[in-house]
Amino acid sequence: YCIKEVYYTQKSRAQFDVMMPSAQQAAFEAALDWDFFSIETSLFKVDVRTATCRKPEDTKAILDELEQGVGFVACNTQVIGLLREALVAQARAALARLSAAERGTSVLLGHLGLLLMDMGKLEEARPLLEEALQARRETLGDRHPDTLQSISIMGMLLKGMGKLEKARPLYEEALQGKRETLGDRHPDTLISINNVGVLLQDMGQLDEARLLYEEDLQASRETLGDRHPSTLTSINNMGLLLSDMGQLEAARPLYEEALQAQKETLGDRHPGTLTSISNLGKLLQDMGQLEEARPLLEERLLAQRETLGNRHPGTLASIGNLADLLRATGALVEAEAVLGNAVGVAQEVFGSNHMHT
C-alpha cells in the first residue's frame, strides 16, 4: 500500500514528506547522528517485487498495476529516489535546529555531504564538507582522526569533480597524518594508501600507484584477511591497475576472487559487488570475450537503475560501458537505445566539459 502511495505521489507531482510523532522524530534525529549509514543502506533494500499486503489478492492487484503502469525497475527508482530525498530533507532540518557550535562538531554535517555525493549532487555536497573540515581543523586539530577523515572525504569530492591536482595534497596530507598517528598497517592508514594509489592511477602515474597498491594489498591480506571488504577493494584496485598496464591475464583472477567473495559476503546489489561485476565485465570486453562480458554489464546497470536512479554518476558510467560493448558487437541500434538521453543527463549532472560527459 505504501509503495503504491509513494509512486502515485511522485506521478502526480505532489509534495512528498515524511511525518512522525514528536517523540519518534526526536529519536530519528538522534539516529541520524550515530546510525546514518544504516538508515541510508536500508533504502537499498526496498524492492517493489518483494512487497506484500495482508491479502494476497491485493498484493497481486497492486503489483500488476505498477508493472503495467510504469514497470518495476522505474518504480523502484522512483520510490528509492523519493525516500533518499526525504532523508536529505530530514538531515537538513536536523542541522538547521542545531546551534552554530553544535553544527560545527556534528557528524551529521559530513554524513549529509556524503549522501549528496552518493546521489551525484557534488556541488550541493561541497559547502557542507568544507564546513565540516574547517570546523574539525579548528576544534580538533589537523591530526585528529575525525579531521583526517574529513580531509580524505574532501579529497574524494574534488576527485569526483575531476579536480585531481587539487585532490592530491588532501589525500597525501591524510595519509601522512595517519602514518604518523596510527602506523603503517592500521586499517584507516591502508584506506588512505589505497586512496592515493587510485588518484595516482587516474593521473597516469602507474608505477607510483603500483608501489602503494602492493603495500596496501599485502598488509590487508595479513591484518584483515582475504574476505574483508577493504581487502576485496584492494584486490579489485590491483586488478584495475594491472588492466591499465596491459596485464589482462594477471588481472582476471583478482577480479574473479573479489567478485565471488563480495557476492557471498555483501550480496548481489551492494555497491562493492556492482563495482566488481563492472570490473570483470570490462576486462572480459578488453580481452575480446564480448558475449561473456555482456550479462555482467547488464546486471550491474539494472541494479544501479533500481538503487541509485538514472542520474547517478555510477549509473551513467554503466550506461556508457554497456553501450560501448554493444557498439563493439555491432549492435548499434541497441547501443543507441541504452544511451537514450544519458549524454544530456551527464551534461546536467557533471557539466559539459567534465571528463565523464
Secondary structure, 3 states (H helix, E strand, C coil): CHHHHHHHHHHCCCCCCCCCCHHHHHHHHHHHHHCHHHHHHHHCCCCHHHCCCCCHHHHHHHHHHHHHHCCHHHHHHHHHHHHHHHHHHHHHHHHHCCCHHHHHHCHHHHHHHHHHHHCCCHHHHHHHHHHHHHHHHHHHCCCCHHHHHHHHHHHHHHHHCCCHHHHHHHHHHHHHHHHHHHCCCCHHHHHHHHHHHHHHHHCCCHHHHHHHHHHHHHHHHHHCCCCCHHHHHHHHHHHHHHHHCCCHHHHHHHHHHHHHHHHHHCCCCCHHHHHHHHHHHHHHHHCCCHHHHHHHHHHHHHHHHHHCCCCCHHHHHHHHHHHHHHHHCCCHHHHHHHHCCHHHHHHHHHCCCCCCC
